[in-house]
Amino acid sequence: MTEAAIQELTELGSVAAGCTACGLAETRTNVVFGVGSPTADLMIIGEAPGQNEDLQGEPFVGRAGQLLDDLLGEIGLRRDEVYIANVIKCRPPGNRDPRPDEIDACKGYLRRQLELVDPSVVLTLGNFATKLLLRREVGITRLRGQVYPWWNRRLVPTFHPAAALRGGGSRVEDMRQDLSLVRDLLDAAVPAAEPEADIEQLDLFS
């Protein structure tokens, strides 16, 4: 990434901080734009900020964030070496799923984050983000454990860490296996599976 691109990413965060494009601006405490390295090979994408994230202005904090940090550490990565963002930058009231109009209002930020950071691997956390980005109707339990071509990159779906904590040790172990896939991809050891559809041509942002 060039210095100009890093500057653009910073400026984009400043624009997002004052965004009023949807009704979530009226109920948020903080915009949660993204955090981490602007030159990361791995970008992690979740659904939307929760209560802790809304209060602190940073994605994946609290117990869920600690689990994510621990699992990243197991594959030799620190939080500041990856880039973490959400589909939606403001917390939906009651942590409900984002609505279509909110996704439409916010998707330009994520699109530009992807273009500027330009990761080789994307890790989606949870059912909502995974189904949205892959354009699939089946749930995360069936989608995880595989590598998908996506936007000329490789995408690995896994459970949301908050759901893994609720689901107990087996889901945490599933996340551990998915993160191991990410490590192999970063080391160029795993090819993407043949997609059921031409996933790399499906565009969330059309």
C-alpha positions in Angstrom: 0.0 0.0 0.0 1.3 3.4 -0.9 1.4 6.4 1.5 -1.4 7.9 -0.4 -3.6 4.8 0.0 -2.8 4.8 3.8 -3.8 8.4 4.0 -7.0 7.7 2.0 -7.9 5.0 4.5 -7.4 7.4 7.4 -9.5 10.0 5.7 -12.3 7.5 4.9 -12.4 6.7 8.6 -12.9 10.3 9.4 -15.7 10.6 6.9 -17.4 7.5 8.4 -17.1 9.0 11.8 -19.6 11.8 10.8 -21.8 9.6 8.6 -25.6 10.2 8.8 -26.5 8.1 5.7 -28.9 5.8 7.7 -30.9 5.8 10.9 -28.2 4.1 12.9 -26.5 7.4 13.2 -29.2 8.4 15.7 -28.6 5.6 18.1 -24.9 4.9 17.9 -22.3 6.0 20.5 -19.3 5.6 18.2 -18.7 4.7 14.6 -16.6 1.5 14.5 -14.7 1.9 11.3 -11.9 -0.6 11.4 -8.6 -1.3 13.2 -5.3 -2.9 12.4 -2.6 -2.8 9.7 -3.5 -1.0 6.5 -1.1 -3.4 4.7 -2.4 -6.6 6.1 -2.5 -9.8 4.1 -5.6 -10.9 6.2 -8.8 -8.9 6.6 -11.4 -10.1 9.1 -15.0 -9.0 8.5 -17.8 -9.3 11.0 -21.4 -8.3 10.9 -21.8 -5.1 13.0 -20.6 -3.6 16.3 -22.1 -4.9 19.5 -22.5 -2.9 22.7 -18.9 -3.1 23.8 -17.7 -2.1 20.3 -20.1 0.8 20.2 -18.8 2.1 23.5 -15.1 1.7 22.7 -15.2 2.5 19.0 -13.2 -0.7 18.1 -14.3 -3.9 16.5 -14.2 -7.2 18.5 -13.5 -6.2 22.0 -14.6 -7.9 25.3 -14.6 -11.7 25.6 -15.3 -12.3 21.9 -12.4 -10.0 20.9 -10.1 -11.8 23.4 -11.0 -15.2 21.9 -10.3 -13.8 18.4 -7.0 -12.4 19.6 -6.0 -15.7 21.2 -6.8 -17.7 18.1 -4.9 -15.3 15.9 -2.0 -15.7 18.3 -2.1 -19.4 17.8 -1.4 -19.0 14.1 1.3 -16.4 14.8 -0.6 -13.2 14.2 -1.3 -10.2 16.4 -4.3 -7.9 16.1 -2.2 -5.1 14.8 -0.9 -7.3 12.0 -4.4 -8.0 10.5 -7.2 -5.6 9.5 -10.6 -6.0 11.2 -13.8 -4.4 10.1 -17.6 -5.0 10.0 -20.1 -4.9 7.2 -22.0 -2.2 9.2 -20.0 0.5 11.0 -22.7 1.4 13.6 -24.4 -0.8 16.1 -28.0 -1.8 15.3 -30.3 -1.3 18.3 -30.5 -4.5 20.4 -27.8 -6.1 18.2 -30.4 -7.0 15.6 -29.3 -8.0 12.1 -28.6 -5.0 9.8 -31.4 -4.0 7.5 -31.0 -3.9 3.7 -31.1 -0.1 3.6 -28.4 0.1 6.3 -26.2 -2.3 4.3 -26.8 -0.2 1.2 -25.8 3.0 3.1 -22.7 1.5 4.5 -21.4 -0.9 1.8 -19.2 1.8 0.1 -17.0 2.0 3.2 -16.3 -1.8 3.2 -15.8 -1.9 -0.5 -13.1 0.9 -0.3 -11.5 -0.7 2.8 -11.1 -3.9 0.8 -9.7 -2.0 -2.2 -7.2 0.0 -0.1 -6.0 -2.8 2.3 -6.1 -5.3 -0.6 -5.7 -8.5 1.5 -5.0 -11.8 -0.1 -7.2 -13.7 2.5 -10.6 -12.7 4.0 -11.9 -14.3 7.1 -15.7 -13.8 7.7 -17.0 -14.1 11.2 -20.5 -15.4 11.7 -23.6 -16.3 9.7 -24.6 -12.9 8.6 -21.3 -11.6 7.1 -20.6 -15.0 5.5 -24.0 -15.4 3.8 -23.9 -11.8 2.6 -20.5 -11.8 1.1 -20.7 -15.3 -0.4 -24.3 -14.8 -1.6 -25.3 -18.1 0.0 -28.5 -19.1 1.7 -27.1 -22.0 3.7 -25.7 -21.3 7.2 -22.2 -20.9 8.6 -22.2 -24.5 9.9 -22.2 -25.8 6.4 -20.1 -23.1 4.8 -17.2 -23.1 7.3 -14.2 -25.4 7.0 -13.7 -24.5 3.3 -11.9 -22.0 1.2 -13.8 -20.0 -1.4 -12.6 -17.8 -4.3 -13.9 -14.3 -3.8 -13.0 -11.1 -5.5 -9.7 -12.6 -6.7 -9.0 -13.4 -3.1 -9.5 -16.4 -0.8 -12.3 -16.3 1.7 -12.6 -18.6 4.8 -15.8 -18.5 6.8 -15.9 -19.3 10.5 -18.2 -18.8 13.5 -18.5 -15.5 15.2 -16.4 -15.6 18.4 -19.4 -14.6 20.5 -21.4 -17.6 19.1 -18.4 -19.9 19.6 -18.2 -18.8 23.3 -21.9 -19.6 23.7 -21.5 -22.9 21.8 -18.8 -24.3 24.0 -15.5 -26.0 23.2 -16.5 -27.7 20.0 -17.2 -24.4 18.2 -14.0 -22.9 19.5 -12.2 -25.9 18.1 -14.0 -25.4 14.8 -12.7 -21.8 14.7 -9.2 -23.0 15.5 -9.4 -25.3 12.5 -10.6 -22.5 10.3 -7.8 -20.2 11.5 -5.4 -23.0 10.6 -6.7 -22.9 7.1 -6.1 -19.2 7.0 -2.5 -19.7 8.1 -2.0 -22.3 5.3 -3.5 -19.8 2.8 -1.2 -17.1 4.0 1.7 -19.6 3.5 0.3 -20.5 0.1 -0.3 -24.1 1.0 -4.0 -24.5 0.3 -5.9 -24.0 -3.0 -9.5 -22.8 -3.0 -12.2 -25.4 -3.4 -14.1 -25.4 -6.7 -17.1 -23.1 -6.1 -20.7 -24.3 -6.6 -21.3 -21.0 -8.3 -18.9 -18.4 -9.8 -18.4 -16.8 -6.5 -15.6 -14.5 -7.5 -17.9 -12.8 -9.9 -20.7 -12.3 -7.4 -20.5 -8.7 -6.2 -21.9 -7.6 -2.8 -21.5 -4.0 -4.0 -23.4 -4.1 -7.2 
